[in-house]
Amino acid sequence: MKPKLLFMCKIDDEQARARIEEYADIVEIESQDSKDVIGNIEGMDGVVVPYTGNMLVTKEVIDKGKDLRLVGSTYGGTRQNIEDIYCLEKGLTVIHTGASRPRPMAEYTLALVMSSLLQIHNYNLYMRTTEPWPRFKYDRTRILDKRKIGIVGYGRIGAEIARIFRFFTDDINVRSNHLTPEQAENDGVARMELDEIFSACDIIILAGGYNKSTHHMIGEKQFALMKDQAVFVNIARGKMVDQAAMIRALEGKNIYLALDVFENEPLEDDSPLRNSDRVLLTPHRANNSIEFEQRWQCLADEIVKFYSGQTPESALTIERAKMMSES
């Protein structure tokens, strides 16, 4: 008899579904209500939840699921709606689809940087609105070739950003609590402290996870260190940055910002960030490419490994769980 897997969402990839069904019977309930998880968890070997803003796999769910062995997320994280550490303390395996995220996020980051350097977004804006031929609106723009890059955070996404940017420059520098000298040498990156990255790099990319320890990790001091015309890119989490300090820096010096995330979302209608040509804004859509739907195959990979007696690649430890973004 196959184990039962409870999915609190519809599986949108039939091939992934078929792969999972070789190992488990699937029960689908499309609900974002934790009561529906509690009401259906008995007898389930595993439960998989989509991204939600509310907690779905609560301690109550875990305690009631006496047969539970596997808890998963169709999203690249777990902290948002799974009591992941409690799961791990109970001996459960916790998986996610983070492997589907790095390439799309890295390419989006590259696009933000290129447009910021070359002013493509602004030329487009003015040609569509107030100036039909803004050819000489800006001084000479810049290219990415041989620029000094700083990446803050070196998980899956940060490492993929480094890999893509290596096609443009060998000068890639990383701030990470977890990057060893051996890994840095192997990946062709240099380790730097946070303040050094802000003072030395032409392009600074925030790619780490948000938790209590990284709240406002970038503020007045770091922005004051930025070089003239340096570009700061945030595709991580808005609350990692003191947004008020960032706005003051923008108003006081010649720096550029490319922001996909904000301290409060949606971004306030009257935010000064909306009024500068030195700011490129996008509405938290670095995760919008169709390739993100490879998450279903990624999830199937992990489930197949679990039921084949292997350790899933994304299986969390308590240490790894604590490093993941909480929102």
BELPEKA-V666987 format. One record per run of one state. SS is the DSSP state (alpha for helix, beta for strand, coil for the rest). FROM is the first residue (numbers start at 1). TO is the last residue. If there is no record, write none. Layout:
ss & from & to
SS & FROM & TO
SS & FROM & TO
This chain:
ss & from & to
coil & 1 & 2
beta & 3 & 7
coil & 8 & 13
alpha & 14 & 21
coil & 22 & 23
beta & 24 & 28
coil & 29 & 33
alpha & 34 & 40
coil & 41 & 45
beta & 46 & 49
coil & 50 & 56
beta & 57 & 57
coil & 58 & 58
alpha & 59 & 64
coil & 65 & 69
beta & 70 & 73
coil & 74 & 81
beta & 82 & 82
coil & 83 & 83
alpha & 84 & 89
coil & 90 & 92
beta & 93 & 95
coil & 96 & 97
alpha & 98 & 100
coil & 101 & 101
alpha & 102 & 118
coil & 119 & 119
alpha & 120 & 128
coil & 129 & 148
beta & 149 & 152
coil & 153 & 155
alpha & 156 & 165
coil & 166 & 171
beta & 172 & 175
coil & 176 & 180
alpha & 181 & 187
coil & 188 & 189
beta & 190 & 191
coil & 192 & 193
alpha & 194 & 200
coil & 201 & 202
beta & 203 & 206
coil & 207 & 211
alpha & 212 & 214
coil & 215 & 217
beta & 218 & 218
coil & 219 & 219
alpha & 220 & 225
coil & 226 & 230
beta & 231 & 234
coil & 235 & 237
alpha & 238 & 240
beta & 241 & 241
coil & 242 & 242
alpha & 243 & 252
coil & 253 & 255
beta & 256 & 259
coil & 260 & 271
alpha & 272 & 275
coil & 276 & 278
beta & 279 & 281
coil & 282 & 289
alpha & 290 & 307
coil & 308 & 317
alpha & 318 & 323
coil & 324 & 327
